[in-house]
């Protein structure tokens, strides 16, 4: 079965937190708050979930894929890509139309289609090419400009 989990940056201290994600509407002001939930052993009840409020702009889903050393790949990760021909490019992991894709910084020439592509399926790169996470769009926004 597929592991479904998320990450988000906590509002109270800016640290990343990993686990199930939920959004709640608060009755008082109808505002929406976003949480990543963990179950941590507490003295009173070892199964009591703890909700950490997170910045909704930083929430990203685990893709189900890992690269070297078992590092999990999430939406918003910025990757270095190397294909078998030696081409090196860069892309951001995103979720589009029910699929995890890479949005290339520079379009990739597809000789079979005889055109440039701006996106490709993440799974193709995981299986057939070298991929390395070099940061993410939240902690390293400068990578998008370089």
C-alpha positions in Angstrom: 0.0 0.0 0.0 1.1 3.5 -0.8 2.4 5.7 2.1 0.4 8.9 2.2 2.0 11.7 4.2 2.9 15.3 4.0 5.4 17.8 5.2 4.9 21.4 6.2 6.8 24.2 8.0 5.5 24.8 11.5 4.2 28.3 12.2 5.6 28.4 15.7 9.2 27.7 14.9 9.7 27.2 11.1 10.8 23.6 11.4 9.6 20.9 9.0 7.1 18.4 10.4 6.0 15.2 8.7 2.8 13.2 8.9 -0.9 13.3 8.0 -2.3 16.6 6.9 -5.6 18.2 7.7 -7.3 21.5 7.2 -10.0 22.8 9.6 -12.4 25.7 9.4 -12.6 27.5 12.7 -16.2 28.4 13.8 -15.3 31.8 15.4 -14.0 33.6 12.3 -14.5 31.0 9.5 -10.7 31.0 9.0 -9.0 27.9 7.7 -6.1 26.5 9.6 -3.7 23.9 8.3 -2.1 21.1 10.4 0.3 18.2 10.2 -0.6 15.6 12.7 1.7 13.3 14.6 1.0 10.7 17.3 3.6 11.1 20.1 3.8 9.2 23.3 2.5 11.4 26.1 2.3 10.5 29.8 -1.5 10.9 29.8 -2.4 9.1 26.6 0.2 7.5 24.3 -2.1 7.6 21.3 -3.1 11.2 21.6 -2.5 13.1 18.3 -0.6 16.4 18.4 -1.6 19.0 15.8 1.1 21.4 14.6 -0.2 24.4 12.7 1.7 24.8 9.4 2.1 27.4 6.7 -0.3 26.1 3.9 2.1 27.4 1.2 4.8 24.9 2.4 2.6 21.8 2.5 3.8 19.1 0.1 2.8 15.5 -0.3 5.3 12.6 -0.3 5.5 11.2 -3.8 6.0 7.6 -2.8 9.5 7.7 -4.3 12.9 7.7 -2.6 16.3 8.4 -4.0 19.7 7.3 -2.7 20.1 6.7 1.0 16.3 6.3 1.3 15.6 10.1 1.2 12.0 10.7 0.5 10.9 13.0 -2.4 8.2 15.5 -1.7 6.3 18.1 -3.7 8.4 21.3 -3.9 11.8 19.5 -3.9 14.3 20.9 -6.3 16.2 18.2 -8.1 19.3 17.8 -10.3 18.6 15.4 -13.1 21.0 13.4 -15.3 19.9 11.2 -18.1 21.9 8.3 -19.7 23.2 10.7 -22.4 24.8 12.9 -19.8 22.3 15.8 -20.1 22.1 17.6 -16.7 19.1 19.6 -15.9 17.1 20.9 -13.0 13.4 20.6 -12.0 10.9 21.1 -9.3 8.6 18.2 -8.2 4.9 19.1 -8.5 1.5 17.3 -8.5 -0.4 17.9 -11.7 -3.6 16.1 -12.9 -3.2 13.2 -10.4 0.6 12.6 -11.2 3.9 13.7 -9.7 5.9 15.5 -12.4 9.1 17.4 -12.8 8.8 20.9 -14.1 12.1 21.5 -15.9 13.9 24.8 -15.4 15.1 24.6 -19.0 12.9 22.8 -21.5 14.1 19.3 -22.5 14.5 18.4 -26.2 12.5 15.2 -27.0 14.0 13.7 -30.2 11.2 11.2 -30.6 8.5 13.9 -30.5 10.8 16.5 -32.2 9.9 19.2 -29.7 10.8 20.7 -26.4 9.1 19.5 -23.2 8.7 21.5 -20.1 7.5 18.6 -17.9 7.9 14.9 -17.5 6.7 12.2 -15.1 8.8 11.8 -11.9 8.6 8.0 -12.0 10.4 7.9 -15.4 13.3 9.8 -13.9 13.4 7.7 -10.8 13.5 4.4 -12.8 15.7 5.4 -15.7 17.9 8.3 -14.7 19.9 9.8 -11.9 18.0 12.2 -9.7 19.3 14.1 -6.7 17.5 16.5 -4.3 19.5 19.6 -3.9 17.0 21.7 -2.0 13.4 22.8 -2.0 11.5 25.8 -3.2 10.7 26.9 0.4 14.2 26.8 2.0 16.1 27.5 -1.2 14.1 29.9 -3.4 17.4 31.2 -4.9 17.7 27.9 -6.8 14.8 28.8 -9.0 16.7 32.0 -10.1 20.1 30.5 -10.7 
